[in-house]
Amino acid sequence: MDLIHLFNKNQIGGRTPLEDFNTEAFANILKMYPEICDDFCKNFLQLPEDRYSIKTQYHQAINTVDPNCIIDLVFIGEKNVCYMENKVESTEGHKQLLRYVLALNEHHPEKQKYLIYCTKHSDPKVIDEKGFFFNQFRWYQIAKFLKSFKENPLIKSYLEFLSTYKMSQDNTLKSENLIAMENMRKTIEIAEFHIENSKYHFIKKFGYTSLNKNFNWDQIKLNNRVCYYVEKALNSVTGKWSEILYSIDFDNLKMIVQIYVDKQHECYKSFNNLISSKNLNKVEFEFGSAIQLQEDLGKFLNNEHADILIQEWFIESFNQLQKFIEENNELDWNLNT
């Protein structure tokens, strides 16, 4: 399930606020997978063992002049109850948490009571009331908890949803971040050097692309890499994407050379059915697939001859891609190879 697409689709007419959609998506994951729900209640929320049922948009009338309560997410057990208020871009409503305290005391006098406040941004609260436990979390902490279940397709989609709306990122400034900032410019310059050092050989085989001055910064932000590429590796009458690319990837610290074809491309099926050689890997992505070569950057660590060795690896990889193209010339390549 593509939760990002589903949320955007429901935005027509403004029917589904982000906070409500997020709560319902998360609650349904917990309902669908009881083992994840048990783990979340016991090890994340630190609730006692109980048989919890899950409710969303839970209405609780209170006998005061204040407005009644609609709690985002509720865990109701035989001996325990937990109200969980979820925020994304908004902050606490007028006396909202205090009204939840009143509702807990009024409707669940015999149960052990818990109140959770979960936010995207820092919004520290102090609730000093007897008879219940208060705690607060950030959405990035829930994302971190869910990552242990990311092989589940629905969990993976939900994590992508959280990431898209910047709810999974821990923005706490740590010592390793300061060290990384200090070395970031030098690291990028080194990566740019090695890409530039092989560009002549790439252009000679596959062609030239004019890129704007902010290209590498955009690639770092979007894909965490420095690269160079040519598009339209395969002809497309409908303008669908294909490319030949080489890069230094910061996520997995690898050098990569690849031919990538979008799933909507007319040649995708034929390209995807090609049998690659023993040195070429076929890699499936969400929107396409690639024939790819990889090498660990760590192989060249502290080697004073790394500049020539890395260049040689890229050149040899370009040769292998060229050979692959020549051996599969039945495809409509848009290259002078």
C-alpha positions in Angstrom: 0.0 0.0 0.0 1.4 3.4 -1.0 0.3 5.5 2.0 1.9 8.7 0.6 -0.3 8.4 -2.6 -3.3 7.5 -0.5 -2.9 10.5 1.7 -2.4 12.9 -1.2 -5.5 11.4 -2.9 -7.5 12.1 0.2 -6.3 15.7 0.2 -8.7 16.6 -2.6 -11.1 19.0 -0.9 -9.0 19.0 2.3 -11.0 16.0 3.7 -8.2 14.3 5.7 -5.8 16.3 7.9 -2.3 14.9 8.2 -2.7 14.2 11.9 -5.9 12.2 11.6 -4.5 10.2 8.6 -1.3 9.5 10.5 -3.2 8.3 13.6 -5.5 6.0 11.6 -2.6 4.5 9.6 -0.6 3.8 12.7 -3.6 2.4 14.6 -4.5 0.1 11.8 -0.9 -1.3 11.7 -1.3 -2.1 15.4 -4.7 -3.7 14.9 -3.5 -5.8 11.9 -0.4 -7.1 13.7 -1.1 -8.0 17.3 2.5 -9.0 17.9 3.7 -5.5 16.9 1.0 -4.0 19.1 2.0 -6.1 22.1 5.7 -5.1 21.6 4.7 -1.5 21.3 2.6 -1.5 24.4 5.0 -3.4 26.6 8.4 -2.3 25.4 7.8 1.2 24.0 4.9 2.6 26.0 6.0 0.6 29.0 2.3 -0.4 29.7 1.6 -3.4 32.0 0.6 -6.7 30.3 -3.1 -6.6 29.5 -5.6 -7.4 26.8 -5.7 -4.0 25.0 -8.3 -3.0 22.5 -7.5 0.0 20.2 -9.8 2.9 19.6 -9.3 6.0 17.5 -11.1 9.4 17.7 -12.5 8.2 21.1 -15.2 10.5 22.4 -15.3 11.0 26.2 -17.9 13.4 27.7 -16.8 15.2 30.9 -18.9 17.0 33.5 -17.3 20.4 33.3 -17.8 23.6 31.4 -14.9 22.7 29.2 -15.4 21.1 25.8 -15.7 17.4 25.6 -12.7 15.2 24.6 -12.0 13.3 21.4 -8.8 11.4 22.0 -6.7 10.4 19.0 -5.6 6.9 20.1 -6.7 4.9 23.1 -5.5 1.5 24.5 -8.2 0.0 26.8 -7.3 -3.0 28.9 -9.1 -4.9 31.6 -7.0 -3.2 34.3 -5.2 -0.4 32.5 -6.1 2.4 30.1 -3.9 4.7 28.0 -4.8 7.9 26.2 -2.4 9.0 23.4 -2.6 12.4 21.9 -0.8 12.8 18.5 0.5 16.0 17.0 2.3 16.7 13.8 2.4 20.4 12.9 0.0 21.6 15.6 0.5 22.1 19.4 -1.6 21.2 22.4 -5.2 22.6 22.3 -6.6 24.7 25.1 -6.1 22.7 28.4 -6.2 19.6 26.2 -4.1 17.3 28.3 -5.7 18.5 31.5 -9.1 17.6 30.0 -7.8 14.1 29.2 -6.8 13.8 32.9 -10.4 14.7 33.9 -11.8 12.2 31.4 -9.5 9.4 32.6 -10.5 10.0 36.2 -14.2 10.3 35.4 -14.5 7.3 33.0 -11.9 4.9 34.3 -11.7 5.4 38.1 -10.8 1.8 38.9 -8.1 1.4 36.2 -4.4 2.3 36.2 -4.2 5.4 34.0 -1.6 6.4 31.4 -1.4 9.6 29.3 1.0 9.8 26.3 1.7 13.0 24.3 3.4 12.3 20.9 4.7 15.1 18.8 6.8 15.9 15.7 8.4 18.9 17.2 9.7 19.4 20.7 6.9 20.5 23.0 7.8 19.6 26.6 5.0 19.2 29.1 4.8 18.7 32.9 1.6 17.0 34.2 1.6 16.8 37.9 -1.5 14.9 38.8 -1.8 11.9 41.2 -3.1 8.5 40.1 -1.7 8.2 36.6 1.5 8.1 34.6 2.4 10.7 32.0 5.1 10.4 29.3 5.8 12.0 26.0 7.5 10.9 22.8 8.5 12.1 19.4 7.4 10.5 16.1 11.0 9.8 15.2 11.2 7.5 18.2 8.1 5.5 17.0 9.8 5.3 13.6 12.9 3.9 15.2 10.8 1.3 17.0 9.1 0.3 13.7 12.3 -0.1 11.8 12.8 -3.5 13.3 9.7 -4.6 11.4 10.6 -2.8 8.1 10.6 -6.1 6.1 6.8 -5.9 6.4 5.6 -4.1 3.2 2.9 -2.1 5.1 5.5 -1.0 7.8 7.9 0.0 5.1 5.2 2.1 3.4 4.3 3.7 6.7 8.0 4.5 7.4 8.3 6.1 4.0 5.2 8.2 4.8 6.8 9.3 8.1 10.0 10.2 6.3 8.2 12.1 3.5 6.6 14.4 6.2 9.8 14.6 8.1 8.5 12.8 11.1 11.1 10.1 11.3 14.2 12.3 11.6 16.0 12.8 14.9 17.1 16.4 14.8 19.0 16.2 18.1 22.4 17.7 17.6 25.0 15.1 18.7 28.8 15.1 18.9 29.1 12.9 15.8 27.0 15.5 13.9 29.4 18.3 14.8 32.3 16.1 13.7 30.5 15.3 10.4 29.8 19.0 9.8 33.4 19.9 10.4 34.5 17.3 7.7 31.5 17.6 5.4 32.9 20.1 2.9 36.2 18.2 2.6 34.4 14.9 2.1 32.2 16.3 -0.7 35.2 17.9 -2.4 37.0 14.5 -2.4 33.9 12.8 -3.8 33.5 15.5 -6.5 37.2 15.1 -7.4 36.9 11.4 -8.1 33.7 11.9 -10.1 35.4 14.7 -12.1 38.6 12.5 -12.5 36.6 9.9 -14.6 34.2 12.3 -16.4 36.3 12.5 -19.6 36.3 8.7 -20.0 32.5 8.5 -19.3 31.7 11.3 -21.8 33.9 9.6 -24.4 31.8 6.4 -24.2 28.3 7.6 -23.3 28.0 11.3 -24.1 27.8 14.6 -22.3 25.2 16.2 -20.1 25.2 19.9 -19.0 24.4 20.1 -15.3 23.7 23.2 -13.3 26.0 24.4 -10.6 23.8 23.1 -7.8 23.4 19.6 -9.2 25.7 17.9 -6.7 24.1 19.6 -3.7 20.7 18.5 -5.0 21.9 15.0 -5.4 23.4 14.9 -1.9 20.1 16.1 -0.4 17.8 13.9 -2.5 19.9 10.7 -3.0 22.9 11.1 -0.7 25.4 10.8 -3.5 27.7 12.7 -5.9 27.3 11.6 -9.5 27.3 12.3 -13.2 25.0 10.8 -15.8 23.5 10.9 -19.3 19.7 10.5 -19.7 17.8 8.8 -22.6 20.1 5.8 -22.6 17.2 4.1 -24.4 15.0 5.9 -26.9 11.4 6.6 -25.7 8.7 8.1 -27.8 6.8 9.0 -24.6 9.7 10.6 -22.9 10.1 8.0 -20.1 13.3 8.0 -18.1 16.4 5.9 -18.6 20.0 6.8 -17.7 23.6 5.7 -17.5 25.1 6.9 -14.3 28.2 6.7 -12.1 28.4 7.8 -8.5 29.9 7.8 -5.1 27.1 6.8 -2.7 27.3 8.1 0.9 24.6 5.8 2.2 26.5 2.5 1.7 30.0 4.0 1.0 30.2 2.5 -2.5 31.1 3.5 -6.0 28.3 2.6 -8.4 28.1 2.4 -12.2 24.7 1.6 -13.7 22.1 1.6 -16.4 18.7 2.4 -15.0 15.3 2.2 -16.8 12.0 3.4 -15.5 9.1 0.8 -15.3 7.0 3.0 -17.5 9.6 2.9 -20.3 8.6 1.1 -23.5 11.8 -1.0 -23.3 11.5 -1.8 -19.6 10.3 -5.3 -20.0 12.9 -6.2 -22.5 15.6 -4.5 -20.5 14.5 -6.3 -17.3 14.6 -9.7 -19.0 18.2 -9.3 -20.0 20.6 -11.7 -18.4 23.5 -9.8 -16.9 27.1 -11.1 -16.7 28.6 -12.4 -13.6 30.1 -9.0 -12.8 26.9 -7.1 -13.3 24.1 -7.1 -10.7 20.4 -6.6 -11.5 18.9 -4.3 -8.9 15.2 -3.7 -8.5 13.9 -0.3 -7.3 10.4 0.9 -6.6 10.0 2.7 -9.9 12.4 0.8 -12.2 15.5 -1.5 -12.3 19.2 -1.2 -13.0 22.1 -3.2 -14.3 24.8 -2.2 -11.9 28.4 -2.6 -10.8 29.6 -1.7 -7.2 32.8 -1.4 -5.3 33.4 -0.6 -1.6 35.1 2.7 -1.0 36.8 1.1 2.0 39.0 -0.9 -0.4 40.9 2.4 -1.1 41.1 3.6 2.5 44.4 5.4 3.3 45.8 4.4 -0.1 47.9 7.3 -1.5 47.3 6.0 -5.0 43.5 6.0 -4.6 43.0 8.7 -7.2 44.4 6.5 -10.0 42.9 3.2 -8.6 39.4 4.7 -8.3 39.7 6.1 -11.8 40.8 2.7 -13.1 37.8 1.0 -11.5 35.4 3.5 -13.0 37.0 3.1 -16.5 36.8 -0.7 -16.3 33.2 -0.5 -15.2 32.4 1.9 -18.1 34.0 -0.7 -20.4 31.8 -3.5 -19.0 28.7 -1.4 -19.5 29.7 -0.6 -23.0 30.2 -4.4 -23.7 26.8 -5.1 -22.1 25.2 -2.6 -24.5 26.9 -4.0 -27.5 25.9 -7.5 -26.6 22.3 -6.5 -26.3 22.0 -4.3 -29.4 18.4 -5.5 -30.1 17.3 -2.7 -27.6 16.8 0.8 -29.0 19.9 2.4 -27.4 20.4 6.1 -27.9 24.2 6.0 -27.6 27.2 6.0 -29.9 28.9 2.9 -28.3 
